[in-house]
Amino acid sequence: MESLLCRLEKVLDARGLVTDPTALDPYLAERRRKFQGKARVVARPRSAEEVRQVVLACIDEGVSIVPQGGNTGLCGGAVTESDQLILSLERMDRIRNIDTDNSTMTVEAGCILANLQSAASDAQLFFPLSLAAEGSCQIGGNLATNAGGINVLRYGNARDQVLGVEAVMPNGDLLSELRGLRKNNTGYDLKNLLIGSEGTLGIITAATLKLYPFPDQSATALVGLRDLEASLAFLGLAHRSGGGTLCSFELMPKMGLRFAVRHVTGCEQPLEREYDWYVLLALQTSGSGIDLNGALQALLESAYEQELIHDAVVASSEVQTQKLWKLREGIVEGQLHEGGSIKHDVSVPVSKVPEFILSASEAVQGRIPGIRPCAFGHVGDGNIHFNLSQPVDMDTTEFLSRWEEINLLVHDLVEGLGGSFSAEHGVGMLKLDDMHRYKDRAALAAMQAIKRALDPHNLFNPGKVLPPF
């Protein structure tokens, strides 16, 4: 490490190396506090060439690299050991180009997601990737984990927003594919190999992203469902009657709203009575070709006539829209005040969402009496955050000690329904055992072969995504 530091001092400026223990702390913290990072140094390059020089120095010195964006990940993908180098992309935060005619923007990996949304809006265009951490997460980390968020239903995951990437590979080469082409049929799609690889195959330094017409019309409603099963019929109705405008369709339980209203400032019960299940839905469109408010009203009337919903509140202003979304965001914050929480980021076929929630809730309640399931999330794409709050009278440490037991129970149910144990948060360190247990053998072997071929010395984020080989 001392030899490496000497080399890096010649490559990076005075702000490019962090070695002070106090200054290192923010890079070592892990959001869920399940892991504690260790490191002696953080490298903070300003350009792709500086990233390349850092990588070459680490190759020569045999020091492994852990890339880090906004450090908002939930699976330990950016956690380090003391003999590893943290490579932070935070200083690489330039928007290199916005091409309004091509509807693209080329940005560096350290750009904060909310800033990209704002820059696109200033150009009268729209970048749809949106998630709770958008004020601090960075686009490089979003791509490395193939982030999801609230707009996947209409626009897809992070990888669906990317036309090209620039990345430093494990041999120090700079891969530059930033042409912004929508058709480029010239062999392997390397950008999609890197997206979702969590820095194990390459360090993304920049990307060319798709932009869309700015949605100058939006309509949002919170709906009290008849029951959980009605969510599927209501979703189908929203797809059919929305004219392609359905953007978000978020499932929320009564318990989750109670947590938000009880603990989060600004969260209020929006309907006259409580319901077991709610849906927060949003329609978006550009131009004046569709009367969006009329479309939403017709959708709700039809759903009410079909006895799929009991009640609804429609946002009449941007302030009211934000208040409804605050309820959705407040579920996670509210859970923090209810003691320990065992969390799952899973997906199943959309048609099996109710079956999963009901069977998994019954199974965990049978294992830990009094446990409080709080299942919410992106029912429109089958991604459910199956979070479990501790029983009111149970010790938090005792409850959290059963994390692995409950994970196995829930993930076995997910696997039996043809689902995935990781929907949008990635694998990191947290889900390595699940990769070994559930991943298709042939797929796992192919992934390990790719890792060996590109990173034979296992220097790029070792111990993440793939079980040891």
N, C-alpha and C positions, 0 to 999 in steps of 0.2 A: 504493500500500500504506500509506503514512503517513496519508493521509486516512482510509482504511478503519480503521486502528488507532484513530484518534481517535473514530470513530463506535462501534466495538465496545467501547471503554472505558466508554461511556455505557450500553451494553446489558448487559454481563457484569460479574460481580463480580471481585474481585482474583484469584481462582483460575481465572477463566474464560478468561484469555489466557496463552499460553506463548510467550515470545519468547527466553528464554535459550538459547543454542546447545547447551549441555550437556543441558538439560531437553528440547530438541527431539529429541535423538538417538533415543529409543525409537520415536518416531512416523515416523522416516525409514528405519528398518531394514526390510529386506524378507527374509522368512523364508528364501527359497532363495538370497539374495544374488546374484540375476541382475540386479537393478536397485538403484540407490541413489537414495533420495528426497532432495529438496531443498525446504526451506520456511523462511520467516522467522517464521511465526506459526501457532499452533494455537489454534482457538477451542473452548472446552469448555462449551457451554450446559448449563443445568440443566432446561430445560423445552422443550416444543414451541414455545411462544411465543418463547422466546429463540432457538431455531433459526430461526424465521420472521424475526425481526429481523436475525439474521446474514445470512440469505439476501437480504433486502431491501437491506441495506447493500452486499453484494457486487454485486447487480444495479446499483445506482446507481454504484458505483465500477468496474464492469467487471472484477471479479476472479473468476476461476473457483474452484470449490469441489470439494474431494475429501473425501467422507465417509469416516470411518474408524471401525471397531469395535475388535475386539481385535487387529487387524493380524496375523492368523494366515493370511491368504490366501496362495495358492501361485501366483498368476498375475499379480501386479503390479497388482491392481485398486485398491489404495490408495496407490500411489506418486505422489508429487507433483513438480512443478517449482518453481523458486524464486519464481515470480510467482503461485503458487496458494495458497489458504488450505486448511489441513487442518481439517475440522470433525469433532472427536471426540465421539462419543456416550457416552463412558465414564461421565460423571456422571449420566446419565439411566438409573438402574439400579433404579427402583422397580417392585415388583409391585403394580399398582394394584388388582387384584381377583382373587379366586379364587371362582368360582361353582360349587360342588360339584353343585348340582342340574342346571345346564346343562353340566357337565363342561367348563368353560373357565377360562382364566386370561388376564387382560389385563396385559401387561407392557411396560415401556419398552425401547427399542432397546439400551441399554447393559447390560442384564442379562446376566451370564455364564451360559452354557448350563448348566453343572453346578448352579448355584444354582437355576435353574428346575426342573431334575429333582428337586432336594432339596425344594423348596417343594411341588411336586406330590405327592411321596411323603408329606410331612407331612400332606397333606390326604387321604391314602389313595387317591391317584390317580396316574396315570403319564403323563409326557411322554416320548415315544419317541425324539425326535431325539438321536442319540448318535454322537460322532466323537472322534478322537484328541485334538483340541485343546479339548475341552469344558471344561477347567479354566480356560481363558483367552479363548476365543472368545466373542463377544457375539451375542445373538439377532438384532440388526439386521443384522449382517454375514452371519449364517447365512441370513437371508431374502433379503438382497441378492444372494447367490450361489446361492440355492436349494440349500443344502447337502444332502448325501446321508447317508452313514454306514452303520452296521452293521444298522440296523433297517428299511431301505427295503423289504426283501422283504415284510414284513407291513404296515407302516404308511405307506409311501410317502416321497417326498422332503419337504423342508422346506415347500414350498408346499401339500402335502397336509395339513399340520398347522395351517393358518391359516384363520380364519373372517373376519377383518377386519384392516385396517391403518389407522393414522394416519400421515400423511406431509406434509412440506412440499414443495410443488411448485415448479418453476422460476420461476414468476411470483410466488412468495411466499405463495400461498394455502395454507391448512391443510386438507387432505383428511382428514375424520374419519369412518371407517366401521368402528366397533368394536362393532357390535351383537351379535356372537356368534350370528348366525343361520346355520342349516344350509341353509335355503332362502331365497334372496333373488334373485328373477329379475327384476331391474329394470334391464336394459340391460347395458352393457359391464362385465366383471369387472375393475375397476381394480386390485384387490389383486394379481391374477395378472400384470398388466402391470408392476407395480412389483417383485414378487418375481422375482429372477433378473436384474434390470436393472443391478445393480452400481452403483446410485446415479446412473445416467445420466439417469433420468427423474423422480426424486424422492428425498427423503431420508426413509426410514422412521424414525419416532420412537416408535411403539408398535404393538403387534399383539395381537389376541385369538386365542389358541391353543387347539386341541382338547386335551382330556385324556381318558384312557382308564382303565378299571378297572385297579387295580394288579395286576401279574402276581405273585401270591404263590406260584406254582409255577414252577420253571424246571428245565431239564435240559440239560446241555451235554456234548458228546463231541468228541474229536478222532479222526479216522478216517484210516487209511492206505488210499488208493484202489488199485484194481487198476491203473488207468492214467488218463490225463487224460480220455479219452472216457467212462469210467465215471462221471465226475462228473455228466453230464446224466441218465443213468438213475437214479443215486442221488438226485439232486434231485427227479426226478419221483416216485420212491418215497416220499421224505420228504413231499412235498406230499400225496400220496394217503393215506398212513397216519398223518399227523400230526394229522388232525382240525382243520386250520386253525391249529395251534399253532406251525408253523415260523416262526421269527423271523429267524434269521441263518443264512447258508450261505456260509462264507468259504473260498475256495480258497487253498492255500499250497503253494509248491514246496519241494523238498528243499533247494535252495540257500538259500532264504529262511530256513528253520529253522536251517540251519547258521550263517548270519550271526548270527541272534539268539542261539543257544546260545554261539557263539564270543565275542561281544562284549557282551552285555547281561546284567547281573547279575540273577539270579533266573530266567533262561530255561534250561530243562533239556530234554533229549531225552525225550519222554514214552513212546515205544514201544520195544520191545526191539530192533527193527531199523529202518533208514531205508527210506522209500518215496519214489518220485519225486514223488508228489503226495499232498496231504492235504486234508481238509475239516474245518473247525471249524464245527459246527452247534449251534444252540440252539433249544429249544422253550420256549414260555412260555404260561401260561394263568392264569386267575383262578378261584377257587373250587375245589370238590372234585369237579366233574363228570367230570373226566378224570384218570386215573392217569398222570401225565406220565412218571414213571420207567419205568412199564410200557410206555408207548407208545414211548419211546426204545429200550428193550431189544428190543421186537418189531421195530422198524424196523431195528436193527442186525443182528438174527438173520436177517431176510429178505434184507437186502443181502448178508450173508455167504453165505447159501444160493445167491443168484443170482450169486455170484462178482464182485460189484461192489467189495467191500472185502476187505482181507486182515487187518486188525486194527483195534482201537479201544480207547480209554481213556475211561471215563465219569467225570466229576467227581462225587465223593461229598460235597463240601462247598463252601461259598462260596470258601474259600481255594483249593481245587483249581480251581474255575471261573476264578478270577482268574489263576491260574498258566497255564492254557491260553490265556486271552485275552492274557496278557503275551507269549506266543510270537507271536501275530498282530501285536501292536503293536511287538514287538521287531524285526520284519523291517526296518522303515524305519530305526530307530535303528542296527541292525546294519550296514545298507548304508553308513552314514556312515563306517564304519571300513574300508571296502573300496575306498576311492578315489572317483574321480568317478562320478557316476550320471546318466544321461540318462533322463528320466522322461516317462511318458505316462499321462494319465487319460482312457481311452477307453471307449466302450461299443459292443457289437454285439448283435444278437439273441441271446438266451440259447442258442439252438440252434447258434450258430456260434462260441461261445466256444472250444472245443477247436481248431477249424479256424484261428481267428485266432491263438491262441497258438503253434501249431505252425508255421504259415506265416510269421508275423512273426519268430519265433525263428530259423528257417532263413534268412530274408532278411537279418537284421542280422548273423548269424554269417558269412554270405557276404561282407558288406561290411567288417566288422571282425573278422578272425579272432581268436579268444580272448575275444571279448566274452561277458559272463555274463548272460543273460536271467534276470530274477527277476520273473515274472508272478504277481500275487496279487490278491485282492480279492473283490468282491461278485458271484461268479459267478451267484448266484440272480437278479440283476437285469441281468446282462450287462455290468457295470462292472468292467473289469480295469485295474489299475495295472501297466502294462507297463514296468517299470523295468529299466534296463540298466547293470550295473556294468562298469567298465573292465576290460580284460584285465590280468592280474596284472603283466605286464612292460611296460605301456604308460604313458607320461607322462600325468598327469592333465590338464594344460593341452591337450595334443595331442588327447586323447580328447574333452574338452568342446568343443573347436573344431569337432567334427563333429555338434554338437547339431542344427542345422537340417537337415543332410543326412539324419540318421537319423530325425528327426521327419517329414520329407517321405516317406520310405520307409514308415514305420509308418502314418502317416495315410492315405496312398494305399491301403494294404491295408484299413484300417478303412472307408474310403469305398467300396471295392469290395465289401465285405460288407454294405453298407447300415447302417453304424454312424455314430458321432459322435466327433469329435476331442476333445470336452469332455463328460465325463459328470457330474461333480459338483463340480469345482473352479472352474468359470466360465471366462471368456475373458480379462478384464483387458487388460493390454498384451501378455502373452506370446503370445496366440494370434490377434492381429489379422490376420496374414497368412493363417492358416488360415480365418478367417471369410471373407476375400475369395476364397480358393481353393475352399472346399468348400460354403459356405452357398448354399442355393437362391437364384437371382437374384431371384425375386419376393419371397421372404421377406426378403431383405436390403433390397430397395427399400422394402418396407412398414415395416421397422424404422427405416430412415433417415427416412421420411416422418413417423413417429410422433415421432422425436427432434426433427426440425425444428419440428413443430407445438407440442410441449410446451416445448422449450428452444431457441428460435430463435437465441439468442446463444451457444449451446454453452458454458454456464457450469457445468453439472453433470457433473463427472468426465469432462472431455473427453479424447479419446484412448484411451478404454477401450471394450471390447465391439465398437464399430462402427469400421470403417476410415474415414478422413477423407472428408468429403463437401463 
